[in-house]
Structure formats: structure tokens, C-alpha cells
Amino acid sequence: MADHPQPRLLRVFLGDATPPPRGADAGNGNGASPGAGAGSAVTVSEGIDAFLAAVDDRSARDRRGRPFDRRTAQDVRWCLTGHVREALGPMPVDAVRRRDIEALLAELADEGVPERRLRAVARALRSLYDFAVERRLVDRNPAAAVAPPEEAAPPAATGSEPPRAGVAERAISFALRSATVGFLCLALVFLTESL
């Protein structure tokens, strides 16, 4: 168990928060040059590994401050170790921007990933970056306000697509209002004739 890479990754995450010992060389022990940002040497892939290790040992918390339950931890693991690691893994954790995350979600949507899974990927990225903010690897969470493409902007309906439910509901509402106005006019005609 001593050769397992997770402790090294945790040292990468936590090592930057503590000052180096006196007499240490100019590096900070994780390959980053002196004076580099706290998270500049940590890739998203390494961040995923450290975050998942923290989820497994229940030291990582969700947005409500509770440890991740087993089901949520499995979901987070599925989301982060698949498409996210493939698309963003080599990037430095502090170089990822909101547009990178939105582009990933749009690409997954184009590949036919269901909206439920897109929301899960967005939540997993929020949790990963909440963890990175706590560890001072990034200043802010680039995934904080990201929503899957369907939530952010519904696609425009084309002539070949059936009308959206919202359009049908508005049409029914208009028809009911028109019928009500018609019945009121008819009632007024009967009322004036009876006088």
C-alpha cells in the first residue's frame, strides 16, 4: 500500500498550503517552479484522483457540508473518470474556465448523452472544483454556474420537429380564452334581448 499514488497526490494538494522546510531547494516538491500559483502544477486528472480519494475516505464534503453517500460517490466517480478526465485531464486545474466546461457539456449533448447525465457531470465538476477551492488550488469555481446546454438555452424548433409542449399549452390556453370571450358575448346578446 506504500507504493499507492494517492498519498503523493494528496501531498500535491495539501503540500502547497504549508511552507517548505528551511534549507529546502527552490522547488516546492511537486515540480512547480517557485513563485508559481498554488495549483499551477496540478492537472485536472491529478485533482480528480485526489478528490476521489477524499470522497472514498469521507473527508470531501458535498455542498451541504456532508460526506458523499455511496450512491453519489459512485455517480461522481463515473462522471469524472470518463469524459471529464479524457477532455480536461491534461489541463492544469487552475487553467480550466467556464467556457471549457460548457464546451465539454455541449460536446456530450451532441454525442447523445441524456440530460440527466449532463446534469450529473455538471454537479460532479462543481464538487471537484469546490474541493479545489478548499485546497486553494483555484481562486474560484469555474463550474459554479454551469448548466447543461438544454437548461441554459433550449434549442430552437425547426419545421420538421413537433411543437414543444409549451407551444401546445399556450395554444390550448388561447383557445379556452377565446371560447370564454365568445360565450360572454353570447350571454350579453341573450341578456339584451330579454330586456
C-alpha positions as a Python dict, from the first residue, in 0.01 Angstrom:
ca = {
    (1, 'M'): (0, 0, 0),
    (2, 'A'): (301, 230, 45),
    (3, 'D'): (353, 248, -334),
    (4, 'H'): (-4, 365, -399),
    (5, 'P'): (-4, 702, -584),
    (6, 'Q'): (-290, 863, -389),
    (7, 'P'): (-79, 980, -92),
    (8, 'R'): (155, 1156, -336),
    (9, 'L'): (-143, 1331, -492),
    (10, 'L'): (-273, 1436, -154),
    (11, 'R'): (70, 1581, -76),
    (12, 'V'): (47, 1774, -403),
    (13, 'F'): (-288, 1915, -297),
    (14, 'L'): (-204, 1977, 65),
    (15, 'G'): (170, 2041, 31),
    (16, 'D'): (125, 2383, -127),
    (17, 'A'): (-70, 2506, 175),
    (18, 'T'): (228, 2457, 409),
    (19, 'P'): (558, 2641, 377),
    (20, 'P'): (860, 2435, 266),
    (21, 'P'): (1110, 2335, 536),
    (22, 'R'): (1412, 2559, 589),
    (23, 'G'): (1701, 2484, 366),
    (24, 'A'): (1479, 2322, 104),
    (25, 'D'): (1570, 2376, -259),
    (26, 'A'): (1388, 2635, -468),
    (27, 'G'): (1118, 2389, -582),
    (28, 'N'): (811, 2313, -378),
    (29, 'G'): (835, 1937, -403),
    (30, 'N'): (577, 1882, -670),
    (31, 'G'): (754, 2003, -981),
    (32, 'A'): (619, 2356, -978),
    (33, 'S'): (861, 2638, -1010),
    (34, 'P'): (899, 2876, -717),
    (35, 'G'): (652, 3161, -727),
    (36, 'A'): (407, 2962, -937),
    (37, 'G'): (40, 2970, -843),
    (38, 'A'): (-77, 2723, -584),
    (39, 'G'): (-241, 2492, -835),
    (40, 'S'): (-22, 2551, -1141),
    (41, 'A'): (150, 2209, -1125),
    (42, 'V'): (-165, 2008, -1056),
    (43, 'T'): (-354, 1873, -1355),
    (44, 'V'): (-726, 1809, -1362),
    (45, 'S'): (-651, 1436, -1375),
    (46, 'E'): (-445, 1457, -1056),
    (47, 'G'): (-717, 1669, -899),
    (48, 'I'): (-975, 1405, -987),
    (49, 'D'): (-762, 1135, -825),
    (50, 'A'): (-713, 1338, -507),
    (51, 'F'): (-1080, 1435, -491),
    (52, 'L'): (-1197, 1077, -537),
    (53, 'A'): (-954, 961, -269),
    (54, 'A'): (-1104, 1224, -36),
    (55, 'V'): (-1454, 1109, -130),
    (56, 'D'): (-1355, 750, -52),
    (57, 'D'): (-1212, 837, 290),
    (58, 'R'): (-1514, 1063, 352),
    (59, 'S'): (-1308, 1380, 404),
    (60, 'A'): (-1460, 1553, 98),
    (61, 'R'): (-1795, 1720, 162),
    (62, 'D'): (-2089, 1799, -63),
    (63, 'R'): (-2239, 2148, -91),
    (64, 'R'): (-2442, 2085, 224),
    (65, 'G'): (-2130, 2003, 425),
    (66, 'R'): (-2196, 1629, 445),
    (67, 'P'): (-1975, 1343, 326),
    (68, 'F'): (-2082, 1196, -7),
    (69, 'D'): (-2308, 893, 29),
    (70, 'R'): (-2215, 572, -151),
    (71, 'R'): (-2450, 623, -446),
    (72, 'T'): (-2346, 984, -504),
    (73, 'A'): (-1979, 887, -473),
    (74, 'Q'): (-2028, 623, -746),
    (75, 'D'): (-2202, 877, -966),
    (76, 'V'): (-1926, 1135, -915),
    (77, 'R'): (-1662, 871, -989),
    (78, 'W'): (-1840, 767, -1311),
    (79, 'C'): (-1867, 1127, -1431),
    (80, 'L'): (-1513, 1237, -1350),
    (81, 'T'): (-1318, 928, -1459),
    (82, 'G'): (-1481, 908, -1801),
    (83, 'H'): (-1546, 1206, -2024),
    (84, 'V'): (-1411, 1472, -1784),
    (85, 'R'): (-1070, 1306, -1741),
    (86, 'E'): (-1049, 1245, -2115),
    (87, 'A'): (-1138, 1603, -2212),
    (88, 'L'): (-985, 1811, -1932),
    (89, 'G'): (-738, 1572, -1763),
    (90, 'P'): (-411, 1707, -1904),
    (91, 'M'): (-501, 2072, -1835),
    (92, 'P'): (-374, 2244, -1521),
    (93, 'V'): (-659, 2258, -1271),
    (94, 'D'): (-634, 2637, -1248),
    (95, 'A'): (-644, 2682, -1628),
    (96, 'V'): (-997, 2541, -1675),
    (97, 'R'): (-1253, 2811, -1745),
    (98, 'R'): (-1631, 2810, -1759),
    (99, 'R'): (-1620, 2802, -2140),
    (100, 'D'): (-1414, 2479, -2128),
    (101, 'I'): (-1676, 2313, -1908),
    (102, 'E'): (-1964, 2442, -2121),
    (103, 'A'): (-1787, 2315, -2435),
    (104, 'L'): (-1748, 1971, -2275),
    (105, 'L'): (-2117, 1960, -2182),
    (106, 'A'): (-2219, 2074, -2531),
    (107, 'E'): (-1998, 1806, -2687),
    (108, 'L'): (-2152, 1539, -2464),
    (109, 'A'): (-2501, 1663, -2553),
    (110, 'D'): (-2412, 1643, -2924),
    (111, 'E'): (-2296, 1283, -2868),
    (112, 'G'): (-2642, 1200, -2733),
    (113, 'V'): (-2567, 1187, -2360),
    (114, 'P'): (-2904, 1224, -2179),
    (115, 'E'): (-2977, 1549, -1998),
    (116, 'R'): (-2989, 1365, -1664),
    (117, 'R'): (-2626, 1254, -1716),
    (118, 'L'): (-2524, 1603, -1830),
    (119, 'R'): (-2660, 1744, -1503),
    (120, 'A'): (-2467, 1477, -1313),
    (121, 'V'): (-2144, 1571, -1494),
    (122, 'A'): (-2202, 1940, -1414),
    (123, 'R'): (-2265, 1855, -1044),
    (124, 'A'): (-1952, 1637, -1033),
    (125, 'L'): (-1742, 1920, -1179),
    (126, 'R'): (-1889, 2164, -924),
    (127, 'S'): (-1794, 1926, -645),
    (128, 'L'): (-1443, 1874, -785),
    (129, 'Y'): (-1385, 2248, -805),
    (130, 'D'): (-1539, 2311, -462),
    (131, 'F'): (-1274, 2070, -334),
    (132, 'A'): (-1004, 2254, -533),
    (133, 'V'): (-1116, 2589, -389),
    (134, 'E'): (-1098, 2445, -36),
    (135, 'R'): (-743, 2326, -108),
    (136, 'R'): (-654, 2669, -251),
    (137, 'L'): (-570, 2526, -593),
    (138, 'V'): (-805, 2770, -765),
    (139, 'D'): (-945, 3105, -661),
    (140, 'R'): (-1299, 3035, -778),
    (141, 'N'): (-1512, 2752, -907),
    (142, 'P'): (-1547, 2774, -1289),
    (143, 'A'): (-1831, 2519, -1276),
    (144, 'A'): (-2037, 2711, -1019),
    (145, 'A'): (-2300, 2848, -1260),
    (146, 'V'): (-2269, 2597, -1543),
    (147, 'A'): (-2584, 2425, -1667),
    (148, 'P'): (-2623, 2162, -1939),
    (149, 'P'): (-2699, 2309, -2282),
    (150, 'E'): (-3069, 2212, -2270),
    (151, 'E'): (-3112, 2402, -1943),
    (152, 'A'): (-2909, 2703, -2049),
    (153, 'A'): (-3082, 2763, -2384),
    (154, 'P'): (-3343, 2531, -2533),
    (155, 'P'): (-3281, 2453, -2899),
    (156, 'A'): (-3494, 2640, -3148),
    (157, 'A'): (-3773, 2434, -3303),
    (158, 'T'): (-3744, 2371, -3674),
    (159, 'G'): (-4026, 2297, -3915),
    (160, 'S'): (-3954, 1923, -3909),
    (161, 'E'): (-3975, 1893, -3530),
    (162, 'P'): (-4305, 1855, -3345),
    (163, 'P'): (-4408, 2164, -3147),
    (164, 'R'): (-4278, 2186, -2793),
    (165, 'A'): (-4516, 2122, -2506),
    (166, 'G'): (-4501, 2491, -2412),
    (167, 'V'): (-4637, 2593, -2752),
    (168, 'A'): (-4920, 2338, -2731),
    (169, 'E'): (-5013, 2456, -2383),
    (170, 'R'): (-5021, 2818, -2499),
    (171, 'A'): (-5243, 2722, -2796),
    (172, 'I'): (-5488, 2541, -2568),
    (173, 'S'): (-5491, 2835, -2330),
    (174, 'F'): (-5562, 3075, -2617),
    (175, 'A'): (-5848, 2855, -2745),
    (176, 'L'): (-6004, 2840, -2398),
    (177, 'R'): (-5979, 3216, -2355),
    (178, 'S'): (-6135, 3271, -2699),
    (179, 'A'): (-6422, 3034, -2618),
    (180, 'T'): (-6482, 3214, -2289),
    (181, 'V'): (-6499, 3551, -2466),
    (182, 'G'): (-6739, 3400, -2722),
    (183, 'F'): (-6970, 3266, -2451),
    (184, 'L'): (-6966, 3604, -2274),
    (185, 'C'): (-7068, 3777, -2598),
    (186, 'L'): (-7348, 3525, -2649),
    (187, 'A'): (-7465, 3577, -2290),
    (188, 'L'): (-7474, 3953, -2348),
    (189, 'V'): (-7684, 3908, -2662),
    (190, 'F'): (-7937, 3694, -2474),
    (191, 'L'): (-7938, 3939, -2184),
    (192, 'T'): (-8009, 4240, -2410),
    (193, 'E'): (-8289, 4053, -2595),
    (194, 'S'): (-8460, 3965, -2267),
    (195, 'L'): (-8480, 4329, -2160),
}
